């Protein structure tokens, strides 16, 4: 009985396949021209290849099996050319035995006044020779989009799995919203870039020469940027990374609230950085008169270059690593377990150490003023003209490798201090002039 059922099912499948193949063979490949009125936008929701040329007289042609073309509806709704499958009230079966992708259907549109493109189907789209002041893209399906040409203002929203390739599109200003798994490729932007990414798709932007970049990443998607920008502002709250090590910036403002890492680089003349999450921030090429740093989470920050005045506030477990940073004057306020490492301080160091984190600094400075209220240790080396230290907690001041011309040390807690060959214990006060 089971054998008969299997044979019957097989015979039925073969019969249906033969009927399907015959039906497919009976549908000839044809090309048809359709009349279109004036339109400035296209909305496509079909699984077929769409080719759009944004120069020339308006036209619409379809090529492929006639039965497929008969099922494609093209209508003008307002100022929009809508391309979609016709509604069918009855149930139908489609067999793809021996057929190529999308049954070789191609839809060609010439749209000289095009200002917007909306895609929700699985078919890929090629848009060429685009030009104009403003253009809007909305992609919500699995189909890929490739665009070439030039436009001054670009607005793009991507929420589907399809990729958007804009590497051959010259853009002045771009505003991108990414909320899906699809990737976006962008190149040669020359004005401003605004990115709001909440999906898993990645942005790859190369050859940038922008005035300003503003990027907000709240999802797992990465942003990989290269080129140059006068100003950069980034905010990360998701697990996605901002990879800007190949982006040369002059002013940077970075705020990390999540697990995502970030890298900022260039000849940075202005810097403001905050790390409140578990992500790490790397800053390369500082040449700033002033820099402000705040760490309140487990994430760390790495700085290299040169800073005139460095202001640091720390309350988390993340570390500040500045072993390759030259600092003129530094002001440190630390109340957490995070550690601070400063390689070179040439004028003054002021530190208020209230937590369990350690401070390590190499000095060639005029003045160092250290106040210690917690269990964290301070290690100083190099040379300083005047050292003033007050130890109220259990942390130790280790300065055996420090040469100081004038020393004023007060110890009224369980911690101890050592400067050069002198040691200071609880209850001692030393003032050398």
MIDREN-707749 format. One line per 3 residues: number of its first residue (from 1); their letters; for each residue x, y, z of C-alpha. Coordinates in nm, 3 decimals. Example, Ala and Ser with C-alpha at 12.3 -4.5 7.8 and 13.67 -1.06 7.14 Angstrom:
<rs>
1) AS) 1.230,-0.450,0.780  1.367,-0.106,0.714
</rs>
This chain:
<rs>
1) XXX) 0.000,0.000,0.000  0.279,0.242,0.090  0.455,0.158,-0.237
4) XXX) 0.141,0.234,-0.437  0.097,0.566,-0.258  0.457,0.665,-0.330
7) XXX) 0.422,0.568,-0.698  0.095,0.757,-0.728  0.249,1.069,-0.569
10) XXX) 0.549,1.046,-0.797  0.330,1.009,-1.104  0.123,1.308,-1.000
13) XXX) 0.435,1.518,-0.945  0.573,1.423,-1.285  0.240,1.499,-1.450
16) XXX) 0.214,1.838,-1.283  0.573,1.915,-1.375  0.508,1.823,-1.739
19) XXX) 0.199,2.039,-1.747  0.391,2.325,-1.591  0.676,2.286,-1.838
22) XXX) 0.428,2.277,-2.127  0.256,2.587,-1.995  0.588,2.760,-1.962
25) XXX) 0.695,2.660,-2.313  0.362,2.784,-2.447  0.427,3.133,-2.309
28) XXX) 0.652,3.313,-2.559  0.915,3.566,-2.462  0.803,3.908,-2.577
31) XXX) 0.867,4.279,-2.531  0.587,4.527,-2.489  0.580,4.905,-2.468
34) XXX) 0.336,5.067,-2.229  0.214,5.423,-2.230  0.301,5.633,-1.925
37) XXX) 0.204,5.982,-1.821  0.414,6.230,-1.629  0.567,6.103,-1.305
40) XXX) 0.851,6.199,-1.070  0.857,5.892,-0.842  0.865,5.514,-0.884
43) XXX) 0.720,5.257,-0.646  0.817,4.899,-0.729  0.694,4.583,-0.553
46) XXX) 0.780,4.303,-0.795  1.032,4.018,-0.795  1.177,4.120,-1.130
49) XXX) 1.481,4.312,-1.249  1.408,4.684,-1.282  1.634,4.907,-1.491
52) XXX) 1.578,5.282,-1.459  1.748,5.548,-1.669  1.702,5.901,-1.538
55) XXX) 1.779,6.071,-1.872  1.578,6.077,-2.194  1.212,6.079,-2.293
58) XXX) 0.971,5.903,-2.053  0.914,5.541,-2.149  0.820,5.201,-2.006
61) XXX) 0.894,4.861,-2.157  0.869,4.506,-2.027  1.034,4.194,-2.164
64) XXX) 0.989,3.830,-2.065  0.734,3.548,-2.086  0.397,3.690,-2.186
67) XXX) 0.212,3.528,-1.897  0.445,3.700,-1.654  0.407,4.038,-1.824
70) XXX) 0.029,4.004,-1.815  0.053,3.975,-1.437  0.249,4.300,-1.398
73) XXX) 0.042,4.612,-1.339  0.186,4.956,-1.415  -0.026,5.256,-1.319
76) XXX) 0.024,5.625,-1.248  -0.102,5.725,-0.903  -0.061,6.098,-0.852
79) XXX) 0.299,6.168,-0.951  0.412,5.808,-0.890  0.461,5.522,-1.135
82) XXX) 0.349,5.210,-0.946  0.483,4.872,-1.063  0.322,4.575,-0.893
85) XXX) 0.173,4.230,-0.946  -0.195,4.216,-1.033  -0.428,4.098,-0.758
88) XXX) -0.565,3.748,-0.804  -0.872,3.624,-0.626  -0.812,3.259,-0.715
91) XXX) -0.544,3.026,-0.585  -0.262,2.948,-0.829  0.042,2.723,-0.830
94) XXX) 0.372,2.824,-0.986  0.641,2.566,-1.061  0.995,2.681,-1.136
97) XXX) 1.135,2.355,-1.276  1.407,2.446,-1.524  1.335,2.819,-1.508
100) XXX) 1.589,3.092,-1.451  1.570,3.355,-1.179  1.261,3.574,-1.211
103) XXX) 1.178,3.402,-1.543  1.408,3.651,-1.721  1.162,3.938,-1.677
106) XXX) 1.313,4.286,-1.715  1.130,4.613,-1.665  1.295,4.918,-1.823
109) XXX) 1.189,5.271,-1.730  1.314,5.606,-1.854  1.234,5.875,-1.596
112) XXX) 1.391,6.216,-1.664  1.223,6.395,-1.370  1.278,6.128,-1.106
115) XXX) 1.293,6.249,-0.745  1.204,5.939,-0.540  1.232,5.560,-0.555
118) XXX) 1.047,5.316,-0.325  1.133,4.945,-0.333  0.960,4.663,-0.147
121) XXX) 1.005,4.365,-0.377  1.273,4.102,-0.419  1.385,4.217,-0.762
124) XXX) 1.715,4.398,-0.805  1.715,4.757,-0.933  1.970,4.950,-1.139
127) XXX) 1.926,5.327,-1.147  2.163,5.512,-1.382  2.232,5.872,-1.489
130) XXX) 2.059,6.020,-1.186  2.088,6.397,-1.147  1.912,6.671,-0.956
133) XXX) 1.897,6.869,-0.635  1.708,6.619,-0.418  1.645,6.246,-0.427
136) XXX) 1.480,6.007,-0.183  1.526,5.629,-0.157  1.315,5.392,0.051
139) XXX) 1.412,5.025,0.045  1.217,4.771,0.252  1.255,4.445,0.062
142) XXX) 1.526,4.188,-0.013  1.614,4.331,-0.354  1.945,4.508,-0.409
145) XXX) 1.977,4.862,-0.546  2.263,5.011,-0.749  2.267,5.384,-0.829
148) XXX) 2.497,5.600,-1.042  2.493,5.971,-1.123  2.504,6.287,-0.913
151) XXX) 2.265,6.448,-0.665  2.304,6.732,-0.416  2.071,6.615,-0.135
154) XXX) 2.012,6.244,-0.073  1.767,6.096,0.178  1.771,5.720,0.219
157) XXX) 1.574,5.481,0.439  1.672,5.113,0.439  1.468,4.864,0.644
160) XXX) 1.494,4.547,0.437  1.761,4.288,0.371  1.854,4.426,0.031
163) XXX) 2.186,4.607,-0.009  2.208,4.964,-0.139  2.514,5.042,-0.353
166) XXX) 2.576,5.417,-0.387  2.949,5.403,-0.462  2.897,5.544,-0.813
169) XXX) 2.665,5.822,-0.698  2.823,6.163,-0.634  2.646,6.316,-0.334
172) XXX) 2.693,6.647,-0.153  2.476,6.590,0.156  2.329,6.258,0.268
175) XXX) 2.085,6.161,0.543  2.076,5.784,0.598  1.838,5.582,0.817
178) XXX) 1.922,5.212,0.845  1.694,4.980,1.045  1.729,4.646,0.868
181) XXX) 1.996,4.387,0.786  2.082,4.537,0.448  2.422,4.698,0.393
184) XXX) 2.481,5.041,0.240  2.781,5.149,0.035  2.859,5.518,-0.013
187) XXX) 3.156,5.704,-0.163  3.283,6.053,-0.239  3.039,6.254,-0.028
190) XXX) 3.144,6.620,-0.012  2.913,6.803,0.231  2.742,6.658,0.538
193) XXX) 2.662,6.300,0.635  2.395,6.214,0.892  2.355,5.849,0.991
196) XXX) 2.094,5.688,1.216  2.155,5.313,1.230  1.943,5.080,1.443
199) XXX) 1.964,4.760,1.240  2.225,4.496,1.171  2.327,4.632,0.833
202) XXX) 2.670,4.789,0.790  2.759,5.123,0.633  3.077,5.143,0.425
205) XXX) 3.159,5.502,0.325  3.488,5.578,0.151  3.655,5.878,-0.010
208) XXX) 3.470,6.123,0.216  3.558,6.494,0.217  3.285,6.630,0.440
211) XXX) 3.231,6.933,0.657  3.043,6.737,0.921  2.956,6.379,1.006
214) XXX) 2.693,6.291,1.266  2.647,5.919,1.337  2.416,5.750,1.585
217) XXX) 2.443,5.372,1.615  2.191,5.190,1.835  2.196,4.843,1.681
220) XXX) 2.450,4.573,1.592  2.541,4.727,1.257  2.887,4.876,1.201
223) XXX) 2.988,5.202,1.035  3.320,5.192,0.846  3.432,5.534,0.724
226) XXX) 3.743,5.659,0.543  3.849,5.993,0.399  3.838,6.327,0.582
229) XXX) 3.590,6.541,0.775  3.621,6.875,0.950  3.383,6.772,1.229
232) XXX) 3.273,6.435,1.366  3.004,6.357,1.621  2.924,5.997,1.714
235) XXX) 2.689,5.837,1.966  2.690,5.461,2.021  2.435,5.276,2.232
238) XXX) 2.430,4.938,2.060  2.684,4.667,1.987  2.777,4.807,1.648
241) XXX) 3.125,4.952,1.600  3.228,5.287,1.457  3.545,5.223,1.258
244) XXX) 3.694,5.563,1.181  4.065,5.489,1.208  4.100,5.573,0.836
247) XXX) 3.894,5.892,0.868  4.099,6.209,0.927  3.898,6.451,1.142
250) XXX) 3.978,6.792,1.290  3.717,6.805,1.567  3.564,6.501,1.738
253) XXX) 3.285,6.449,1.988  3.228,6.087,2.090  2.982,5.936,2.337
256) XXX) 2.974,5.560,2.397  2.679,5.427,2.598  2.678,5.062,2.494
259) XXX) 2.908,4.769,2.418  3.015,4.895,2.076  3.374,5.009,2.021
262) XXX) 3.484,5.321,1.833  3.802,5.451,1.673  3.859,5.819,1.592
265) XXX) 4.166,5.948,1.410  4.322,6.246,1.233  4.488,6.573,1.331
268) XXX) 4.229,6.635,1.602  4.236,6.994,1.727  3.924,6.965,1.944
271) XXX) 3.814,6.657,2.138  3.537,6.571,2.382  3.491,6.205,2.472
274) XXX) 3.265,6.008,2.707  3.253,5.633,2.774  2.957,5.519,2.983
277) XXX) 2.915,5.165,2.852  3.139,4.865,2.804  3.266,4.971,2.463
280) XXX) 3.622,5.099,2.419  3.718,5.426,2.250  4.051,5.473,2.071
283) XXX) 4.157,5.827,1.977  4.460,5.876,1.754  4.638,6.190,1.639
286) XXX) 4.533,6.441,1.903  4.673,6.792,1.846  4.431,6.970,2.072
289) XXX) 4.467,7.274,2.296  4.200,7.125,2.523  4.046,6.782,2.566
292) XXX) 3.773,6.662,2.801  3.742,6.295,2.899  3.473,6.125,3.108
295) XXX) 3.453,5.753,3.194  3.173,5.609,3.407  3.144,5.252,3.283
298) XXX) 3.361,4.946,3.225  3.477,5.067,2.885  3.827,5.209,2.843
301) XXX) 3.973,5.496,2.642  4.309,5.514,2.466  4.460,5.849,2.368
304) XXX) 4.769,5.935,2.166  4.911,6.258,2.030  4.941,6.589,2.216
307) XXX) 4.703,6.791,2.437  4.751,7.128,2.601  4.499,7.097,2.885
310) XXX) 4.354,6.754,2.966  4.050,6.724,3.194  3.960,6.373,3.313
313) XXX) 3.663,6.258,3.522  3.643,5.888,3.608  3.390,5.693,3.813
316) XXX) 3.377,5.355,3.643  3.601,5.053,3.608  3.728,5.147,3.264
319) XXX) 4.087,5.262,3.223  4.236,5.571,3.061  4.546,5.467,2.870
322) XXX) 4.755,5.764,2.755  5.102,5.610,2.733  5.153,5.778,2.394
325) XXX) 5.001,6.115,2.483  5.204,6.429,2.557  5.018,6.655,2.801
328) XXX) 5.107,7.008,2.913  4.868,7.020,3.209  4.636,6.750,3.341
331) XXX) 4.349,6.760,3.588  4.232,6.419,3.714  3.922,6.348,3.924
334) XXX) 3.884,5.975,3.989  3.630,5.806,4.217  3.609,5.454,4.076
337) XXX) 3.830,5.150,4.023  3.951,5.259,3.681  4.323,5.327,3.631
340) XXX) 4.490,5.629,3.467  4.821,5.615,3.283  4.989,5.936,3.165
343) XXX) 5.320,5.909,2.983  5.428,6.274,2.982  5.310,6.580,3.176
346) XXX) 5.528,6.885,3.110  5.376,7.166,3.320  5.129,7.068,3.594
349) XXX) 4.937,6.773,3.733  4.636,6.805,3.962  4.477,6.481,4.081
352) XXX) 4.195,6.401,4.322  4.201,6.025,4.377  3.895,5.910,4.574
355) XXX) 3.851,5.558,4.443  4.045,5.236,4.420  4.190,5.310,4.080
358) XXX) 4.557,5.386,4.035  4.731,5.683,3.875  5.061,5.642,3.697
361) XXX) 5.231,5.950,3.551  5.574,6.050,3.420  5.649,6.416,3.495
364) XXX) 5.878,6.686,3.363  5.657,6.943,3.531  5.664,7.259,3.736
367) XXX) 5.396,7.149,3.981  5.211,6.838,4.099  4.920,6.858,4.343
370) XXX) 4.792,6.519,4.461  4.496,6.456,4.694  4.423,6.093,4.791
373) XXX) 4.110,5.987,4.983  4.065,5.627,4.874  4.255,5.300,4.850
376) XXX) 4.398,5.373,4.507  4.773,5.417,4.466  4.963,5.692,4.284
379) XXX) 5.295,5.625,4.110  5.501,5.922,3.993  5.831,5.930,3.809
382) XXX) 6.049,6.189,3.638  6.110,6.538,3.777  5.895,6.813,3.926
385) XXX) 5.979,7.149,4.077  5.706,7.144,4.347  5.519,6.840,4.480
388) XXX) 5.224,6.881,4.713  5.052,6.565,4.837  4.780,6.495,5.093
391) XXX) 4.708,6.133,5.186  4.380,6.075,5.371  4.300,5.720,5.260
394) XXX) 4.474,5.385,5.246  4.634,5.441,4.907  5.010,5.483,4.879
397) XXX) 5.209,5.749,4.696  5.504,5.583,4.527  5.761,5.836,4.405
400) XXX) 6.095,5.666,4.441  6.163,5.743,4.076  6.064,6.109,4.118
403) XXX) 6.303,6.399,4.170  6.136,6.697,4.342  6.300,7.029,4.433
406) XXX) 6.028,7.121,4.683  5.811,6.866,4.867  5.507,6.918,5.089
409) XXX) 5.352,6.590,5.208  5.079,6.536,5.467  4.977,6.183,5.572
412) XXX) 4.680,6.144,5.807  4.544,5.811,5.681  4.675,5.455,5.672
415) XXX) 4.854,5.511,5.343  5.220,5.601,5.312  5.427,5.817,5.079
418) XXX) 5.776,5.779,4.938  5.946,6.053,4.740  6.297,5.982,4.618
421) XXX) 6.475,5.846,4.927  6.229,5.991,5.181  5.941,5.796,5.333
424) XXX) 5.636,5.950,5.504  5.400,5.750,5.726  5.075,5.828,5.905
427) XXX) 5.082,6.139,6.121  5.379,6.293,5.941  5.398,6.627,5.769
430) XXX) 5.695,6.728,5.561  5.768,7.060,5.397  6.099,7.116,5.223
433) X) 6.181,7.449,5.067
</rs>
